[in-house]
């Protein structure tokens, strides 16, 4: 009797130990390596990537285009400033100023003439001729002439006393709309008794065009006084 009881206890103990062992035994899991992205997931990812690349590329191209246009505008502004500086520098040391309202019929450019002053304020000149610093006052073929050419909307310059030898000094991308000259005191005191020092006020308006999208307006005004005393 005792022997059977002991055997049952041993069997029960072994059963419990086996059950606890199975419960405590760590389970191992294998990763499934044959899973990937579905077609829909791939299409969504590619669509998002395309949108991001398109936006970024568009922004980059806009930035590059804006930079090129800014550089072009700066170059053209340098050109128009050079033109104004060329007129100012030469007129400042020139003499015998002749202003004409009609460049096609300037009259005798070797004689002095005011324009755009007193009662002529509403009728400014569009051509300026004068004897350069190194010119010969006896000769009529060395006058500097600056005028507004309405056919090409440009400012032209001649150094041989005639309009036929003139060339445009403004860029084709610059459209000159106004080239007004106000000349006062061009006559000398010895000739007419004019004691006013020659003074020229230059007004230039126009548009700088870069391509077909950007057009920048400019308005430049400067006053030039002859350095040499003529009275």
Secondary structure by P-SEA (a helix, b strand, c coil): caaaaaaaaaaaaaaaaaaaaaaabbbbbbbbccccccaaaaaaaaaaaaaaaaaaaaaaaaaaaaaaaaaaaaaaaaaaaaaaaaaaaaaaaccbbbbbccccccccccbbbbccccccccccccbbbbbccccccccccbbbbbbbcccccbbbbbccccccccccccccccccccbbbbbccccccccccccccbbbbbbbbbbbbccccbbbbbbbbbbbbbccccc
